[in-house]
Amino acid sequence: MSAQTPDDAHPRPIAGLRPAPDSVLGMALRQGRPAWSEGIHALWSVWVFVVPMFSLRGYDLRWLMLTLLSYPVFLALFVGALVLPPRRAPWCAAAMIAMCLAMLPWYVSGLSYFVFGCVFLGTLSRGSVWRYALALAALNAVLLVWARLLGYPWTALAWMPLTTGVIGMLVHVDRLRHAQDAALRLSHDEVRRLAAVAERERIGRDLHDLLGHTLSMVALKADLASRLVARDPAGAQREIGEVGGIARDALAQVRQAVSGIRAAGLAAELASSRLLLETDGVAFDYVLDKHVAGAGLPPEVETTLAMTLREAVTNLQRHAGAHAARATFSREGDTIRLQVIDDGRGGAIVPGNGLSGVRERIEALGGVLHVEGGPEGTRVDARIPLQPASARSAGTRLRAGAC
């Protein structure tokens, strides 16, 4: 569960090429998909080498020469369509289609370039489905008319509209869905960022209001005490005592304010966890036992439970690769138990700073934390007594004093 920091803003170079951040490959890398998940589609170009088996001329010297000339150009256009920004990549798809039409009088394998060009137009297009469907229909009409003028039989051409239409539309719809998901994640990230900025500004205002007047009084009384030291030691001592009292009051107010800032409610954390996971495609459910919901948990216990849930969910979203997760809050005697279970990849757990900090908080309250990773996912199990260890020890000291 150690933190990972992917280089989201600048995709790493691949084979000497640095894909544009908004390119097909750049978007795939930012979403955590490997580069080969996009490049593997080039394997479909095997049809360049299969089509001559079904033609009258077969594999002859002309086919070999045209393949040696055109196939490297096709591969270069394929890579360009993956790594170039959206405003330039469609030209690679258009070049594939143009190469097919130009070579069609002598090269039947060029039909494969046409299929790739049409599919890449669907991959790169940001327009509506209907606009792309009309473009496909127009391109196929041009191909059919041109091929028939060249004497190609209908049996060799009938599969082209069906192939480009079905594959192209599927790819186009899938790309639109990915774009919408990315936009949704971006909007949630922006909401969280603005909320964090607003919270920092609020904390800054609160601390300024809290400490501004107090520190001004401390400065004034310290200056007054320094002037009274020589001629009125008693007065100087009195002012120094007041400075100490003001400082202690300010310290108590700061501690109270910081406790309020750090406090986290279970209800708010559960809502935040569901938003975070379901935005990332992970189904999240929770069970809040009625004995927990109505128990009136001590603030330090509720805050620790909320922070444990936050750390578990954050690590789950970053590293688990899960499809579903469940949080269960239950009361066992005088102990509150929290379990967070997912169906992710599991494996060895490497404690990071966040998990270690949560463990220290739980143990400071007299509780225990267990984290287990297995083939069926990861389980986070926290048990915290309702009466924290600090409160129990204070009660023991009071009873001992009374005796």
VEXPA-129875 format. One record per residue (C-alpha): residue number from 1; residue in three letters; x, y, z. Coordinates in steps of 0.5 Angstrom, whole numbers. Layout:
N
{rec NUM, "ALA", {X, Y, Z}} ...
This chain:
403
{rec 1, "MET", {0, 0, 0}} {rec 2, "SER", {6, 5, -1}} {rec 3, "ALA", {4, 11, -5}} {rec 4, "GLN", {6, 11, -13}} {rec 5, "THR", {7, 17, -17}} {rec 6, "PRO", {6, 16, -24}} {rec 7, "ASP", {8, 21, -29}} {rec 8, "ASP", {1, 23, -31}} {rec 9, "ALA", {3, 30, -34}} {rec 10, "HIS", {8, 28, -39}} {rec 11, "PRO", {8, 21, -42}} {rec 12, "ARG", {15, 17, -42}} {rec 13, "PRO", {18, 16, -49}} {rec 14, "ILE", {17, 10, -52}} {rec 15, "ALA", {22, 7, -57}} {rec 16, "GLY", {25, 14, -58}} {rec 17, "LEU", {18, 17, -59}} {rec 18, "ARG", {14, 22, -54}} {rec 19, "PRO", {7, 21, -55}} {rec 20, "ALA", {3, 28, -54}} {rec 21, "PRO", {-1, 28, -48}} {rec 22, "ASP", {-8, 28, -51}} {rec 23, "SER", {-6, 23, -56}} {rec 24, "VAL", {-9, 16, -57}} {rec 25, "LEU", {-3, 13, -53}} {rec 26, "GLY", {-2, 19, -49}} {rec 27, "MET", {-9, 18, -46}} {rec 28, "ALA", {-8, 11, -45}} {rec 29, "LEU", {-1, 11, -41}} {rec 30, "ARG", {-5, 17, -37}} {rec 31, "GLN", {-10, 12, -35}} {rec 32, "GLY", {-5, 6, -33}} {rec 33, "ARG", {-6, 2, -39}} {rec 34, "PRO", {1, -1, -42}} {rec 35, "ALA", {3, 2, -49}} {rec 36, "TRP", {2, -5, -52}} {rec 37, "SER", {-5, -5, -51}} {rec 38, "GLU", {-6, 0, -57}} {rec 39, "GLY", {0, -2, -61}} {rec 40, "ILE", {-2, -9, -61}} {rec 41, "HIS", {-8, -7, -66}} {rec 42, "ALA", {-2, -7, -72}} {rec 43, "LEU", {-3, -15, -72}} {rec 44, "TRP", {-9, -14, -76}} {rec 45, "SER", {-5, -12, -82}} {rec 46, "VAL", {-3, -19, -83}} {rec 47, "TRP", {-9, -19, -88}} {rec 48, "VAL", {-4, -15, -92}} {rec 49, "PHE", {0, -22, -93}} {rec 50, "VAL", {-6, -26, -93}} {rec 51, "VAL", {-11, -23, -98}} {rec 52, "PRO", {-6, -25, -104}} {rec 53, "MET", {-8, -32, -103}} {rec 54, "PHE", {-15, -31, -105}} {rec 55, "SER", {-13, -26, -111}} {rec 56, "LEU", {-12, -29, -118}} {rec 57, "ARG", {-5, -26, -119}} {rec 58, "GLY", {-3, -29, -112}} {rec 59, "TYR", {4, -27, -109}} {rec 60, "ASP", {8, -25, -115}} {rec 61, "LEU", {14, -20, -116}} {rec 62, "ARG", {9, -14, -116}} {rec 63, "TRP", {6, -15, -110}} {rec 64, "LEU", {13, -16, -106}} {rec 65, "MET", {15, -10, -109}} {rec 66, "LEU", {9, -6, -107}} {rec 67, "THR", {9, -9, -100}} {rec 68, "LEU", {16, -7, -99}} {rec 69, "LEU", {15, 0, -101}} {rec 70, "SER", {8, 1, -98}} {rec 71, "TYR", {8, -3, -91}} {rec 72, "PRO", {14, 1, -88}} {rec 73, "VAL", {10, 7, -90}} {rec 74, "PHE", {3, 4, -87}} {rec 75, "LEU", {7, 3, -80}} {rec 76, "ALA", {10, 10, -80}} {rec 77, "LEU", {3, 12, -81}} {rec 78, "PHE", {0, 8, -75}} {rec 79, "VAL", {5, 10, -70}} {rec 80, "GLY", {3, 17, -72}} {rec 81, "ALA", {-4, 16, -71}} {rec 82, "LEU", {-2, 14, -64}} {rec 83, "VAL", {3, 19, -62}} {rec 84, "LEU", {1, 25, -65}} {rec 85, "PRO", {-4, 30, -62}} {rec 86, "PRO", {-12, 30, -64}} {rec 87, "ARG", {-11, 36, -69}} {rec 88, "ARG", {-5, 32, -73}} {rec 89, "ALA", {-7, 25, -72}} {rec 90, "PRO", {-13, 25, -77}} {rec 91, "TRP", {-8, 26, -83}} {rec 92, "CYS", {-5, 19, -82}} {rec 93, "ALA", {-12, 16, -82}} {rec 94, "ALA", {-13, 20, -89}} {rec 95, "ALA", {-6, 18, -92}} {rec 96, "MET", {-8, 11, -90}} {rec 97, "ILE", {-14, 11, -94}} {rec 98, "ALA", {-11, 15, -100}} {rec 99, "MET", {-5, 10, -100}} {rec 100, "CYS", {-10, 5, -101}} {rec 101, "LEU", {-14, 8, -107}} {rec 102, "ALA", {-8, 10, -110}} {rec 103, "MET", {-5, 3, -110}} {rec 104, "LEU", {-12, 0, -112}} {rec 105, "PRO", {-10, -1, -119}} {rec 106, "TRP", {-4, -6, -118}} {rec 107, "TYR", {-5, -8, -111}} {rec 108, "VAL", {-11, -11, -108}} {rec 109, "SER", {-7, -12, -101}} {rec 110, "GLY", {-8, -4, -100}} {rec 111, "LEU", {-16, -6, -98}} {rec 112, "SER", {-13, -7, -91}} {rec 113, "TYR", {-10, 0, -91}} {rec 114, "PHE", {-17, 3, -92}} {rec 115, "VAL", {-20, -1, -86}} {rec 116, "PHE", {-14, 1, -82}} {rec 117, "GLY", {-16, 9, -84}} {rec 118, "CYS", {-23, 8, -83}} {rec 119, "VAL", {-22, 5, -76}} {rec 120, "PHE", {-17, 11, -74}} {rec 121, "LEU", {-22, 16, -76}} {rec 122, "GLY", {-27, 13, -71}} {rec 123, "THR", {-21, 13, -66}} {rec 124, "LEU", {-19, 20, -67}} {rec 125, "SER", {-26, 23, -68}} {rec 126, "ARG", {-29, 28, -63}} {rec 127, "GLY", {-35, 29, -67}} {rec 128, "SER", {-42, 25, -66}} {rec 129, "VAL", {-43, 18, -68}} {rec 130, "TRP", {-48, 20, -74}} {rec 131, "ARG", {-43, 25, -77}} {rec 132, "TYR", {-38, 19, -76}} {rec 133, "ALA", {-43, 14, -79}} {rec 134, "LEU", {-44, 19, -85}} {rec 135, "ALA", {-36, 20, -86}} {rec 136, "LEU", {-36, 12, -87}} {rec 137, "ALA", {-41, 11, -92}} {rec 138, "ALA", {-38, 17, -96}} {rec 139, "LEU", {-31, 13, -96}} {rec 140, "ASN", {-34, 6, -97}} {rec 141, "ALA", {-38, 9, -103}} {rec 142, "VAL", {-32, 12, -106}} {rec 143, "LEU", {-28, 6, -105}} {rec 144, "LEU", {-34, 1, -108}} {rec 145, "VAL", {-34, 6, -115}} {rec 146, "TRP", {-27, 6, -116}} {rec 147, "ALA", {-26, -1, -115}} {rec 148, "ARG", {-32, -3, -119}} {rec 149, "LEU", {-29, 2, -125}} {rec 150, "LEU", {-22, -2, -124}} {rec 151, "GLY", {-26, -9, -125}} {rec 152, "TYR", {-26, -11, -118}} {rec 153, "PRO", {-31, -17, -117}} {rec 154, "TRP", {-37, -15, -112}} {rec 155, "THR", {-35, -21, -108}} {rec 156, "ALA", {-28, -18, -106}} {rec 157, "LEU", {-32, -12, -104}} {rec 158, "ALA", {-38, -14, -101}} {rec 159, "TRP", {-34, -15, -94}} {rec 160, "MET", {-31, -8, -94}} {rec 161, "PRO", {-37, -3, -92}} {rec 162, "LEU", {-39, -9, -86}} {rec 163, "THR", {-32, -9, -83}} {rec 164, "THR", {-31, -2, -83}} {rec 165, "GLY", {-38, 0, -81}} {rec 166, "VAL", {-38, -5, -75}} {rec 167, "ILE", {-31, -4, -73}} {rec 168, "GLY", {-31, 3, -74}} {rec 169, "MET", {-37, 4, -70}} {rec 170, "LEU", {-35, 0, -64}} {rec 171, "VAL", {-28, 4, -63}} {rec 172, "HIS", {-31, 10, -64}} {rec 173, "VAL", {-37, 9, -59}} {rec 174, "ASP", {-31, 6, -54}} {rec 175, "ARG", {-27, 12, -55}} {rec 176, "LEU", {-33, 17, -54}} {rec 177, "ARG", {-34, 13, -47}} {rec 178, "HIS", {-27, 14, -45}} {rec 179, "ALA", {-27, 21, -46}} {rec 180, "GLN", {-33, 22, -42}} {rec 181, "ASP", {-30, 18, -37}} {rec 182, "ALA", {-24, 22, -37}} {rec 183, "ALA", {-28, 29, -37}} {rec 184, "LEU", {-32, 26, -31}} {rec 185, "ARG", {-26, 24, -27}} {rec 186, "LEU", {-23, 31, -28}} {rec 187, "SER", {-29, 35, -26}} {rec 188, "HIS", {-29, 31, -19}} {rec 189, "ASP", {-21, 32, -19}} {rec 190, "GLU", {-23, 40, -20}} {rec 191, "VAL", {-28, 39, -15}} {rec 192, "ARG", {-24, 36, -9}} {rec 193, "ARG", {-18, 41, -11}} {rec 194, "LEU", {-23, 47, -10}} {rec 195, "ALA", {-26, 44, -4}} {rec 196, "ALA", {-18, 44, -1}} {rec 197, "VAL", {-17, 51, -3}} {rec 198, "ALA", {-23, 53, 0}} {rec 199, "GLU", {-21, 49, 7}} {rec 200, "ARG", {-14, 52, 7}} {rec 201, "GLU", {-17, 59, 6}} {rec 202, "ARG", {-22, 58, 12}} {rec 203, "ILE", {-16, 55, 16}} {rec 204, "GLY", {-12, 61, 15}} {rec 205, "ARG", {-17, 66, 16}} {rec 206, "ASP", {-19, 62, 23}} {rec 207, "LEU", {-12, 62, 25}} {rec 208, "HIS", {-11, 69, 23}} {rec 209, "ASP", {-17, 71, 27}} {rec 210, "LEU", {-15, 67, 33}} {rec 211, "LEU", {-8, 69, 34}} {rec 212, "GLY", {-7, 76, 31}} {rec 213, "HIS", {-10, 80, 37}} {rec 214, "THR", {-7, 75, 42}} {rec 215, "LEU", {0, 76, 39}} {rec 216, "SER", {-1, 83, 38}} {rec 217, "MET", {-2, 83, 46}} {rec 218, "VAL", {4, 79, 47}} {rec 219, "ALA", {8, 84, 43}} {rec 220, "LEU", {5, 90, 47}} {rec 221, "LYS", {6, 87, 54}} {rec 222, "ALA", {13, 84, 53}} {rec 223, "ASP", {15, 91, 50}} {rec 224, "LEU", {12, 94, 57}} {rec 225, "ALA", {15, 89, 61}} {rec 226, "SER", {22, 90, 58}} {rec 227, "ARG", {21, 98, 60}} {rec 228, "LEU", {19, 97, 67}} {rec 229, "VAL", {25, 92, 69}} {rec 230, "ALA", {29, 97, 71}} {rec 231, "ARG", {25, 102, 75}} {rec 232, "ASP", {19, 98, 77}} {rec 233, "PRO", {21, 90, 77}} {rec 234, "ALA", {14, 88, 81}} {rec 235, "GLY", {10, 91, 75}} {rec 236, "ALA", {15, 88, 70}} {rec 237, "GLN", {14, 81, 73}} {rec 238, "ARG", {6, 82, 73}} {rec 239, "GLU", {7, 84, 66}} {rec 240, "ILE", {11, 78, 64}} {rec 241, "GLY", {6, 73, 68}} {rec 242, "GLU", {0, 76, 64}} {rec 243, "VAL", {4, 74, 58}} {rec 244, "GLY", {5, 67, 60}} {rec 245, "GLY", {-3, 67, 61}} {rec 246, "ILE", {-4, 70, 55}} {rec 247, "ALA", {0, 65, 51}} {rec 248, "ARG", {-3, 59, 55}} {rec 249, "ASP", {-10, 61, 53}} {rec 250, "ALA", {-8, 62, 46}} {rec 251, "LEU", {-4, 55, 46}} {rec 252, "ALA", {-11, 52, 49}} {rec 253, "GLN", {-15, 55, 43}} {rec 254, "VAL", {-10, 53, 38}} {rec 255, "ARG", {-11, 46, 40}} {rec 256, "GLN", {-18, 46, 40}} {rec 257, "ALA", {-18, 49, 33}} {rec 258, "VAL", {-13, 44, 30}} {rec 259, "SER", {-18, 38, 34}} {rec 260, "GLY", {-24, 41, 30}} {rec 261, "ILE", {-20, 42, 23}} {rec 262, "ARG", {-17, 34, 24}} {rec 263, "ALA", {-24, 32, 26}} {rec 264, "ALA", {-27, 27, 21}} {rec 265, "GLY", {-34, 25, 21}} {rec 266, "LEU", {-36, 18, 19}} {rec 267, "ALA", {-42, 20, 15}} {rec 268, "ALA", {-38, 25, 11}} {rec 269, "GLU", {-32, 20, 10}} {rec 270, "LEU", {-37, 15, 7}} {rec 271, "ALA", {-40, 19, 2}} {rec 272, "SER", {-33, 21, 0}} {rec 273, "SER", {-31, 14, -1}} {rec 274, "ARG", {-37, 12, -5}} {rec 275, "LEU", {-35, 18, -10}} {rec 276, "LEU", {-28, 17, -10}} {rec 277, "LEU", {-29, 9, -12}} {rec 278, "GLU", {-35, 9, -16}} {rec 279, "THR", {-32, 15, -20}} {rec 280, "ASP", {-26, 10, -22}} {rec 281, "GLY", {-31, 4, -23}} {rec 282, "VAL", {-31, 1, -17}} {rec 283, "ALA", {-37, -1, -13}} {rec 284, "PHE", {-37, 1, -6}} {rec 285, "ASP", {-42, -1, -1}} {rec 286, "TYR", {-42, -1, 7}} {rec 287, "VAL", {-46, -3, 13}} {rec 288, "LEU", {-47, 1, 19}} {rec 289, "ASP", {-49, -3, 25}} {rec 290, "LYS", {-55, 1, 29}} {rec 291, "HIS", {-51, 0, 35}} {rec 292, "VAL", {-45, 4, 32}} {rec 293, "ALA", {-49, 9, 28}} {rec 294, "GLY", {-53, 11, 35}} {rec 295, "ALA", {-47, 10, 40}} {rec 296, "GLY", {-45, 17, 40}} {rec 297, "LEU", {-38, 15, 39}} {rec 298, "PRO", {-32, 19, 42}} {rec 299, "PRO", {-29, 25, 38}} {rec 300, "GLU", {-22, 21, 38}} {rec 301, "VAL", {-25, 14, 36}} {rec 302, "GLU", {-30, 17, 30}} {rec 303, "THR", {-24, 21, 27}} {rec 304, "THR", {-19, 15, 28}} {rec 305, "LEU", {-25, 11, 24}} {rec 306, "ALA", {-26, 16, 19}} {rec 307, "MET", {-18, 16, 18}} {rec 308, "THR", {-17, 9, 17}} {rec 309, "LEU", {-23, 8, 12}} {rec 310, "ARG", {-20, 14, 8}} {rec 311, "GLU", {-13, 11, 8}} {rec 312, "ALA", {-16, 4, 6}} {rec 313, "VAL", {-20, 7, 1}} {rec 314, "THR", {-15, 11, -2}} {rec 315, "ASN", {-10, 5, -3}} {rec 316, "LEU", {-15, 1, -5}} {rec 317, "GLN", {-17, 6, -11}} {rec 318, "ARG", {-9, 7, -13}} {rec 319, "HIS", {-7, 0, -12}} {rec 320, "ALA", {-12, -6, -12}} {rec 321, "GLY", {-15, -6, -19}} {rec 322, "ALA", {-21, -8, -15}} {rec 323, "HIS", {-28, -9, -18}} {rec 324, "ALA", {-32, -8, -11}} {rec 325, "ALA", {-31, -6, -4}} {rec 326, "ARG", {-35, -7, 2}} {rec 327, "ALA", {-34, -3, 9}} {rec 328, "THR", {-37, -6, 15}} {rec 329, "PHE", {-38, -2, 22}} {rec 330, "SER", {-40, -7, 28}} {rec 331, "ARG", {-40, -6, 35}} {rec 332, "GLU", {-37, -12, 39}} {rec 333, "GLY", {-38, -11, 47}} {rec 334, "ASP", {-34, -5, 48}} {rec 335, "THR", {-30, -5, 42}} {rec 336, "ILE", {-32, -2, 35}} {rec 337, "ARG", {-29, -6, 29}} {rec 338, "LEU", {-28, -3, 22}} {rec 339, "GLN", {-27, -8, 16}} {rec 340, "VAL", {-26, -6, 9}} {rec 341, "ILE", {-25, -12, 4}} {rec 342, "ASP", {-24, -11, -3}} {rec 343, "ASP", {-24, -16, -9}} {rec 344, "GLY", {-17, -14, -12}} {rec 345, "ARG", {-10, -17, -13}} {rec 346, "GLY", {-8, -17, -6}} {rec 347, "GLY", {-1, -19, -5}} {rec 348, "ALA", {4, -17, -1}} {rec 349, "ILE", {3, -11, 3}} {rec 350, "VAL", {8, -6, 4}} {rec 351, "PRO", {6, -1, 9}} {rec 352, "GLY", {7, 7, 7}} {rec 353, "ASN", {7, 13, 11}} {rec 354, "GLY", {-1, 13, 11}} {rec 355, "LEU", {-2, 6, 14}} {rec 356, "SER", {4, 7, 19}} {rec 357, "GLY", {1, 14, 21}} {rec 358, "VAL", {-6, 10, 22}} {rec 359, "ARG", {-3, 4, 26}} {rec 360, "GLU", {0, 9, 31}} {rec 361, "ARG", {-7, 13, 32}} {rec 362, "ILE", {-11, 6, 33}} {rec 363, "GLU", {-5, 4, 38}} {rec 364, "ALA", {-5, 10, 42}} {rec 365, "LEU", {-13, 9, 43}} {rec 366, "GLY", {-11, 2, 45}} {rec 367, "GLY", {-14, -1, 39}} {rec 368, "VAL", {-11, -6, 34}} {rec 369, "LEU", {-10, -6, 26}} {rec 370, "HIS", {-9, -12, 22}} {rec 371, "VAL", {-8, -11, 14}} {rec 372, "GLU", {-8, -18, 10}} {rec 373, "GLY", {-7, -19, 3}} {rec 374, "GLY", {-9, -25, -1}} {rec 375, "PRO", {-11, -28, -8}} {rec 376, "GLU", {-18, -26, -6}} {rec 377, "GLY", {-17, -19, -5}} {rec 378, "THR", {-14, -15, 1}} {rec 379, "ARG", {-18, -14, 8}} {rec 380, "VAL", {-17, -8, 13}} {rec 381, "ASP", {-19, -10, 20}} {rec 382, "ALA", {-19, -5, 26}} {rec 383, "ARG", {-21, -5, 33}} {rec 384, "ILE", {-22, 1, 37}} {rec 385, "PRO", {-24, 1, 44}} {rec 386, "LEU", {-30, 6, 46}} {rec 387, "GLN", {-27, 8, 52}} {rec 388, "PRO", {-20, 10, 49}} {rec 389, "ALA", {-13, 8, 53}} {rec 390, "SER", {-12, 15, 55}} {rec 391, "ALA", {-19, 16, 58}} {rec 392, "ARG", {-18, 10, 62}} {rec 393, "SER", {-11, 12, 65}} {rec 394, "ALA", {-14, 18, 67}} {rec 395, "GLY", {-20, 15, 70}} {rec 396, "THR", {-15, 10, 74}} {rec 397, "ARG", {-11, 16, 76}} {rec 398, "LEU", {-17, 20, 79}} {rec 399, "ARG", {-20, 14, 83}} {rec 400, "ALA", {-13, 13, 86}} {rec 401, "GLY", {-13, 20, 88}} {rec 402, "ALA", {-19, 19, 91}} {rec 403, "CYS", {-17, 13, 95}} 
